[in-house]
């Protein structure tokens, strides 16, 4: 059964736009599989709506498909039989036939129309200005190429700039919503599931988990007939050419190479050659570039590192794609044993840090910690790294965090190490400083006793979420 989870804010926003008098124009965008179409269909299920899914066919075929939809919706045989009709004529027909009940018009996979006709945004701008604006119409365009949508729809230079009344960039679900997909799972199991699948609803739906995580990986990822076995190929092959280079690049990052220089060395290519590939993957929301959270101008920083934006893709390139030859030869147990040996130290422990960062942000938003964090991320220099640094830009207060996903209790030495690293963080007008430590296995009695004497120290056992000295 398909689930519709945690899109209440987006649905409410769309309902608000829908309830406004006159016309509205909303842009919905985000990477593939994230649930954009599901969101739209949930919203329009009880409304008068025309939903048009654009294709990669020639423009005349898309126009014809849209014409037939419009004609059937209004039961108009004349329009259905019309030949050599253009976009503006169909939209004029729709505008003229809208009565008291608001009509929702959706164009999904908008990028395909721009691909076959780069001037389509200009055509749509004229249609909106002359045909749709002011009518009882709610117009939605939806697309998967993040950068294309930003450049051709949202950007100041776009013909459509200033027309939209709102936009939604749909992102994967956060960790806290996984329980709705796996209600019988413990919180530690959910950490593993999130590390393997991320927050893309489609992947959560198809992953058949019955309590044994490695059996589930074997069945749902290492099995050549499974949906997830070839998913990254299907996900990317429609968007990019030279897929081998892109796959090699993503694989390199999945194996721990985050600096541009490191990636170039592993691929034996000049750094300059990688720039266009990396930019394309960032545009697709597959990669992200991170800088230390204290950088004043992150876009100009030379400290940028590259990370895979999706836990599933990170896992797949690290543990499946790397061993594709073995899997094609049906050496599944060999690959599974490799995963068992490496998954905690090379994968789960890193995702754990991301989940803890999300947890800190939630605590701050609820007012459960003494500072209101407006910036959060990692910090590093040549010799040091801090898992979480949160900054209250209003007060100048800082929060430093470490996250340990191990079977050992954390002792006081980690706090001293964190304090020492925090002293290296250079920032203007530092005010109060706080420390937060997450541990999967809790803390030593010595550390617990010591923490009671330290006012600005927060200890959290997570996944149990036992809050100490809080």
Secondary structure as GFF3:
##gff-version 3
##sequence-region A 1 470
A	DSSP	alpha_helix	8	19	.	.	.	ID=ss1
A	DSSP	beta_strand	24	29	.	.	.	ID=ss2
A	DSSP	alpha_helix	36	44	.	.	.	ID=ss3
A	DSSP	beta_strand	49	53	.	.	.	ID=ss4
A	DSSP	alpha_helix	59	73	.	.	.	ID=ss5
A	DSSP	alpha_helix	77	81	.	.	.	ID=ss6
A	DSSP	alpha_helix	87	97	.	.	.	ID=ss7
A	DSSP	beta_strand	103	108	.	.	.	ID=ss8
A	DSSP	alpha_helix	110	116	.	.	.	ID=ss9
A	DSSP	alpha_helix	120	127	.	.	.	ID=ss10
A	DSSP	pi_helix	128	132	.	.	.	ID=ss11
A	DSSP	beta_strand	137	143	.	.	.	ID=ss12
A	DSSP	alpha_helix	146	149	.	.	.	ID=ss13
A	DSSP	pi_helix	150	154	.	.	.	ID=ss14
A	DSSP	beta_strand	166	169	.	.	.	ID=ss15
A	DSSP	three_ten_helix	175	180	.	.	.	ID=ss16
A	DSSP	alpha_helix	187	197	.	.	.	ID=ss17
A	DSSP	alpha_helix	201	206	.	.	.	ID=ss18
A	DSSP	alpha_helix	213	217	.	.	.	ID=ss19
A	DSSP	pi_helix	218	222	.	.	.	ID=ss20
A	DSSP	alpha_helix	231	237	.	.	.	ID=ss21
A	DSSP	alpha_helix	243	254	.	.	.	ID=ss22
A	DSSP	alpha_helix	260	267	.	.	.	ID=ss23
A	DSSP	alpha_helix	271	283	.	.	.	ID=ss24
A	DSSP	beta_strand	287	290	.	.	.	ID=ss25
A	DSSP	three_ten_helix	298	300	.	.	.	ID=ss26
A	DSSP	beta_strand	305	308	.	.	.	ID=ss27
A	DSSP	alpha_helix	311	315	.	.	.	ID=ss28
A	DSSP	pi_helix	316	320	.	.	.	ID=ss29
A	DSSP	three_ten_helix	321	323	.	.	.	ID=ss30
A	DSSP	alpha_helix	324	328	.	.	.	ID=ss31
A	DSSP	alpha_helix	332	343	.	.	.	ID=ss32
A	DSSP	pi_helix	344	348	.	.	.	ID=ss33
A	DSSP	alpha_helix	349	366	.	.	.	ID=ss34
A	DSSP	beta_strand	375	380	.	.	.	ID=ss35
A	DSSP	beta_strand	385	392	.	.	.	ID=ss36
A	DSSP	beta_strand	397	404	.	.	.	ID=ss37
A	DSSP	alpha_helix	413	422	.	.	.	ID=ss38
A	DSSP	beta_strand	433	439	.	.	.	ID=ss39
A	DSSP	alpha_helix	445	451	.	.	.	ID=ss40
A	DSSP	beta_strand	457	461	.	.	.	ID=ss41
A	DSSP	beta_strand	466	468	.	.	.	ID=ss42
###
